[in-house]
Amino acid sequence: MGRLIGRVLATEKTPTTMDRFQFWTEPQEKLNAFDIVKVKHLDGSFTFGTIENISHITDAASFLTNFISSDFGDVSVEEPTFRVSMNCAEVKVSFNNRGLYTPVHNNAEVFLSDREEAVFALGLSDVEYPLVCGSLKMYEGTPDEISITVHLNAKFLLGPEGAHLNISGISGLAAKTSFAMFLLKAIQDWYLQHFDADDSVAFVIFNVKGKDLMAIDTPNDFDGDDELREKTLAEYAALGLSTEPFQNVRYFIPFSEPTSPKRSTYLDADTVQAYIDSGKLQKYKYVYEDDKDSIEMMFANVDDSQQTMDSIISKIIDADDPDFRNLVTWADCMEKVVEKSQKGSSSRGEDISVLSWRKFKRVFRKAIQDDMFANRVESQRAECRLGDALKAIQPNEAYVIDVAKLPEDKQAFVFGDVMRALYNLKLGEFDGEPGVSPPSRLVVFVDELNKYASKDVPKGSPILREILEVTERGRSLGIVLFGAEQFRSNINDRVTGNCATHAYGRTNSIEISTRDYGSLPGTYKNMLTRLEQGDYLIQSPIFRSLLKIHFPRPIYKQFKS
């Protein structure tokens, strides 16, 4: 039995309910939001609840009473009148161990929970298919402090019961990428230890900032800080995770000509060559004959209300179209598009105007100027088609696709093409081809999701369409999206609405005032404005309440900004 700390309050104006109650406690009692308390209830049962807010109350009738008691506002005078005071905690009911959810009674005893009771009350005991997502502390800073490892149910994170994760928070402080990568490592650790050919997983990770994720198989050196290193490794061990970085990693960078003035990656030439020599890096290209079906991804952010761009794209990829059927290179296609853009070039019966062809030409020309749009792939030079590489992904492998140095339109093109390739892979389009045996689940992680799935993206965007396909129907196929963004309120509602698990990081007061945070208690919303790095609020179907968790620093190599 935990320590007795207070009694339930039930008044005419503030009664207890099936969902909530209040209790008084001494002003010196240290309690925090998210702490679990238990109350004696009917038939020897206990009702557990999560503290949402704490108020301090005195017997003063008004503020003016205190002012007068201090000799009419003399701040140096100690108040001569003793004020009766207490703390009043507001609690949301989470669980009753006998299923009795009638309101708790006035003056019922309120206790702290021990570790086992807290785990039970939060829904963390006997989690099926447990995947660690961090740890939490209760009664922090007191002799009663307890630490609990928090596990998610893999079936609700990766399917089939639920799927998809959304992570939000402002840049830098929220550590969105670090938290996503921590979860991915936990997943890989679990599947490496419990390999099952019928229940396997692989990862496709987009590197969108610098070279952040371009060394995830290299241990973190912690800048030579041995104390920090030992502390971090101990945290991983305490959570039941290995102290090694990611395993089975392959990197893919955009192809660029050696003579090109612009490098396609932030990795230096020596590192690129070392990766190639070790067989874990390839440079990806797009070849016209194999990749022309993805041309529509170039127009993801182009408003096409009349669907004229769609008509042109359909014409280009139509194998029977007399104008485009014999073309073999991007340059050939560009030449034909230029021809169609000439005044008076429209043939009889042509339903696409010259102005539409010119609009198409502007976007298409800008796109294919990049070196990765090539005529052929030379595998002996560590080159590949990204679509072919994705078809060969194996269980427990992690593919890191570097798009950080590409302009936004090219990043969108690569992302959209990858999502489509993975969707087709899981649909069985490539079944029977040599080397094609995909894992049962594919987890795709992308930061800056707002670029592809914001509320401002045109409704007809092919990339948005692919994301909606994955979030709404990908669970049944085994495709899982881990998406991260600065502002959750800017993401398409159909995307966030289909995510079973949500992680809320530090954000600003403007963001928490939006309706996307309307379900969170006011205290929790305010807490989001001051979360420390490494802290997140987690919402999952298996948890009986929102949890504040902490996760350790990355265990893979970190690059200085």
N, C-alpha and C positions, 0 to 999 in steps of 0.2 A: 504494500500500500504506500503510495507516495505521500508527501507531506501535505497536511491540511493547510490551506492558504486563504480560505474565505468562505462566504456563504452566498447563496443565490438571492437576488433581489427580484421581487415581483410587486409592482405597485399598480394603482388604478390606471395611471397614465402610461406606465411602461410594464405591461404584463410579459410573462414568459410565453413562448409559443412552441409549436412543434419544431421550428427551425432555428430559433434563437433564444438566448437568455442572457442575463447580466449577473454579475456577482461583485460583491465588494471585497476588497483586500487592503491590507495595510499599505500606507504610502511608501514604505521602505522596501516593499516586495518588488524584486526586479523581474518583470515579465516583458515579453516582446510579442509583436504580431507574429503569427504562425505557430506560437507555442500551443501545445495540446493540454487541456485540463479535463478532469473527469468529475462527475457529480453523482452522488448516491441517488438512486431513483427507485421506482416501484419494484417489488418482488426481489429485492436484493440485487437488482441490475445496476449498471453504471451507464450514464450517458456521457459520451466524449464530444468535445467541441474544440474548434480552432479560434484562438483570440484574433479578432479583427481590429479592435481599437481599445484604447485605454484612456479614461478621463480622470482628472483629479477634481474632487468636489469638497467644499467646506460648508459650514452652516451659515456663512454670510449671505444675507438676503440679496445683496447686490454688490457691484464693484464699489459703489460709493461707501458702503459699510466699511470695507477694508481701508479706504482712503481716510475716512473720519477716524478710524481706530489708530492710524499712524499720525496722530496729532495734526489732522487736516493736511496731510501731504508732506510731512517731514520724513524724507527717505532715510535719515540717520536714526530715527526712533524705532526701537524694537516694539512690535505690536504688543500692548499690555494685555489685550484680551486673548485668551486661549481659544483658538478656533478648532473645533472638531473637524477632522478631515479624513478622507478615505480615497482610494482609487476605485473606479468603477470600470470593469472590463466588459466589453461587448463580445459575445461568443456566438459563432455559427455552429449549430449541431452537425456533427459528421457521422455519428454512429452510436447505437445502443447495443450492448452485447447480448440482449435478449429480444431485440426487435421492438422495444416499447418506445414509441416516438410521441407519446403524450407529453405535454410540457412538464419540465422539471418544476419542483415545488419551491415556494418561498422558503428561504433559510436552509435549504439543503446544503450539505457540506460539499465544498469544492476542493479537490486535491490536485497536486501535480501528478503527472503520469510517469511511470518508469519506462525504460526503453522498450520493453516487450509490449506494454500497453499502447505506447505511442505508435509503434510499428503496426499494431493491429488496427488502431483507430484510423490511421491514414490509408489503410488498404494495402500496406506494403508487405504483409506477411503472406508467405506461400504464394508468391507471384509466379505464375506459370511462364515458362520461357523467359527467364529474367535476363535483362540487359542493363548493366549499370549505367546510370546517367549522371551520377554525382553523389554528393552527401549533403546532409542537413544537420544543423545543430539546434537544440532547444534549450531554453533556460540559460542562454549564453551569458557568460560572465558571472555565473553563480556556482556554488558547490554542487548544485543539482544538474549541471550541464551534461547533456548526453549527445552523442553523435550517431547518426543513422545512415547507412548506405542505402541509396535510393535506386530501385530497379524499375525499369519500364517492362511491360509485357511485349515481347518481340512480335507477337501476333497482332498487336494494336499499332505498332510502329512500322512494321514491314509487311503486314497483311498475313492471313486473309481477313482477320476480324476488323481491322481498320488499317489505315496506311497514311503516309505522308507527314512531314514535319515542316512547320513554318517557324522561322526564327526572326525576330525583329529587334531593333536597337540601333542607336546612333553609332556612327562610325568610330572605330578605335576603342572607345570605352566599353562597348557592349561585348566585344570579342565574339561576334557571331561566327566567324570562320573557325575560331579555336574551339568553340562549343560543338559545332557540327563535326569537326574533325575528331574531337574526343569521342563523340558517339560512334563515328565510323570505325575508329580504332577498337572501341568496345565490341562492336558487332564483328569485326574481323577476328579479334581475339577469340570470341565465343565460337565462331564457326571453324576456326583453325583447330580448336580443341575438340569440337563435336562435329567433325565432318560427316555429312550425310549426302550422298549423291542425289537423293530425292528432295533434299531441303538445303540448298546451297545459295550463296550470295556472292556478288561481285560489285565493284564500285566504279562509277564514272564521275570524275571530279573535274570541275572547270577551274582553272587558275585564272582569275580575272584581275589580280593586282600584283604588279611587279613580278617577283619570282617567289612569292609567299609559299606556294605549295609545290615548288619544283625540287624539293629535296626531302620529301616526307618519309623516305626510307633511310635517311641519314640521322643518327642520334643528335639531339640537342646538346651543344657544348656549354650552354648556360653562361656564355661569356667568361668561362674560367671560374665561375663562382661555385666552388665545391659544396658549400653549405646549402645553397639553393638547389643544386643538383640532387644531393642526398635527400633533402626535404621533399622534392617533387617525386623522386623515385619511390620514396616511402609512401606517399599519397596514392600512387598507382598500385603499389603492392597491397595497401590497406583496402583498396576497392576491388581487389581480386583480379587486377589487370597485369599483363606482362609489362616489363620495363623496357621493351624493345620498340622501335618505331614501326611504321607500316611494313608489311611483307609483300612480296610479289607485285612490285610496282613497275609500271611502264609509263614512259612520258612521250607525249606527242606535241611537237611544236610546228607552227606554220612553216612551209618551205619558203626559202628566199635564196636568190642567186648569190654566190660568193662575191660577185662584183657589185651587188646591190648596195647603194649608199645607206639604206635603212635595214637594220637587223629586224628579224621577225619575233625575237624573244629577248627577254632581259637577261637570260643566261649568257655568260661570257663564252667565247669560242672554245676555250680549253675545256670548260665543263661540258659543253655540248659534245665535243669529241670524246671525252672520257665516258660519257653516257652511251654514246654510240659504240665505242669499243667494248663496253660491258654488255652490250646487247639490250639495253633497256630504254633506248630512245629512237624514235623515228620522226621524220619530217613528213607532214601530211600535205597532199596535193588534191586538187579537184580537176578531173579530166572530163572534157565536154561530153564525150559519148556515154560515159557512165554516170555523170552527175548533173546532166542538164535538167533532170526531173526536180532538182532542188533550186532551180532559178527563182521560184516564187519566194524563197526565203530572203532574197535580196530586196523584196518589196514589202517586208513585214511592217514597216512604219510609214508606208505610202498609202494615203487615203485613196481607195479605189471604189468609190460608191457606185460607179457605173460598170464596174467589173471589166473595164477595157484591158487592164493589165493582165487579168486572168485569161482573157480571150487570146491575147498575144502569146502568153506562156503556153497555153494549150496548143496553139498553132505550132510553136517551136518544138514541143516534145511529141507531137503527133508523127508517128513513123510513116504515115501515108501522105503527109503534107508535101506537095510538089516543090515548095520553096525551101523547105528546111530538112528534107529527109536524107539528103546525101552529104550533109555537113559533118566534119570530123574534129574541128578545133573551135576554141572560143573565138579566135580571130575570124574564122569563116562565118560564124554566127553573127558577129559584130558587123561584118561586111554586108551581110544580107539585111540586117536591121537598118543600117545606114541607107541602104538602097530603098527600103520601104519608107524611110523618112523623107525621101526626096519629093518635092512638089510634083504632082501629076503621076506618081508611081503607082497609085492604087489601081488594081485591075478591076475589070467589070465584075460586079458581084461582091467585091471586097467590102466587108461591113466594119472594118477598123479604119478609123480616120488617120490621116497623116499626123495630126497633132498628137494622137495617142501613141503612135510609133515614136514620135520625137520625145515624148515624156519617158517612154520605155527606154529609149536610147541613152538618155542622160543618166539614168540610174544604172543601167547595165554596163555602160562604158566605165563609169567610176568603179564599179565592183570588180570587173575582170582585169583591171590594171595591176592588181596584186599578183606577186610571183606565184602564190599558191594555186592560181588558176593556170594549169600547165597543159601541155600536149600529151605527156606520157609520164609514167612512174618508173623509176629505175630502182628496183629493190636492192640491188647490190650497193647502192649509195645510201642505204638506210631511209629510203623513201617509201611512202605507202598512200593508198587511198584510205581515208578515215573510215569510210563505210566498210571496207574489207577488213580493217583491223578490228572494228567493233564486232563483226560477225564471229571473230575467233576468240572473244573474251571467255575466260575460264573461271570456274569457282575460286573464290578468295583472291582474285586478282584485283588490282586497283589501277585504273587507267586515269592518268592526269592529262587533261587536254589544255594546253596553254593557248589562251586567247588574249592575254594581258596587253600585248603591244599592238593588237589589231584595232583599227578604228571601230566605233560602235556598230556601224552597219555590217562590217565583216564579222564581228563577234556574234551578232544576231544571226547571221547566215550560218556560221559554224554550229551554234547552239541549236538552231532549228533543224539543221541537217542531222545532227547527232540524235536529237529526240526522235525524229522520224525513223532513223535507222534502227534505234533500239526498239521502237514500237513494232516495226516490221519484223525484227528479229524474234520478238516474243510472240508475234502472231503466227510464226512458223513459216514465213515467206522464204527463208533460206534453208529450211530443213532438208537434209540429204546432201548438202554441199560438204566437201571435205573440210574437216576441222571445225564444223559448226555443232557445238553442244553447249548452249548457253546455260548458266545456272538458273535455278528456279526463281531467283529474285535478283533484280538489278536496282541498285540504289544510285540515283543521280543527284549530285550536290552542285548547286549553283548559287553563288553570291550575286547581289545586285539584281534580284529577281524583278525589280521594278522596271528594268530595261525591256523585259519581254512580256510581263503580265500585269502592267499597271492599268489603272482605270482609264488612262489616256491613250492606250494603244488602240488603233483602229479595230473595230469589232471583227472585221474580215481578215485580220492579220493571220497568216498561216502559222506563225510561231505560237501565238496565243491559242490557236486552234489545237496545236500539238500538245501544249501544256494542259489545256482543258481535257483533252482526250486522256492524258496520263492521270490527272487528278481525279477525274470522274469514272474512268474505266480501267485505268492501269493497275489498280489493286488486284483485280481478277487475273491479270496477265503476269503479275509479279514485278511491275515497274513502280518504283517508289521514288517520290521527289522530296528531297531535302532542300527547301528554298529559304534564302535569307535576304532581308532587305532592311533599309534604315527605317522606313515608315510603313508600318503595316496598313495604315488607313489608305494608302495609295494603291494597294494591290487589288486586283479584280476579286470581287466577293465570291465568285464561284471557285476560285483557287483556294483562298483561305478557308472557305466553308467546307471544303472536302478534305482538309487536313485533320487527322484524328488527334495529333499532338501539337501543342503550341508552346513556344518558349518566348518569354517576354524579357528583353534586356533593358538596360538603362535608356531612357528616352527623355524628351522634353515635355513641358507642361502643355504646349499647344497640341502635341500629338495625343496625349492622354485625354484631352477634352473631346476627341472624336468618338463617334458611336461604336467604333471597333473595340473600345475599352469600356463600353457601358456596362458590361456584365461584371466588371471587377469592383470590389468594395473601394470606397474613397481612400481609405488608408493604404491599400495596396497600390492604387494608382499613384498616389503621392510618393510611395516608396520607389516606384519605377524611376523617378527623377533623381534618385540618389543611390541607386545600386552601385556597389563596387565592382571592379573588373573581376570576372570569374563567378559572379552571382547571376542567377536567372530565376524567374518565376516560371514554373512548369505546370501545364494543364494537360491532363491525360484522362481518358475514360476510366482507367483503373484506379485513379486516385480519388479519394473521397473529398478532397479539397485541393485548392491551389497550393503548390509547395515552393518554398524558396530553397534552391539548391546551390551548391558551390562545386565547381569542377577544377582540377589542377591545371597547371600550365602545360602547353604542348610538349610532347616528348620527342618530337622531330625537330630538325634544324630550323632555326629562326634567322631570317635575314633582317639586318638593320635597315631602317627606312633611309 
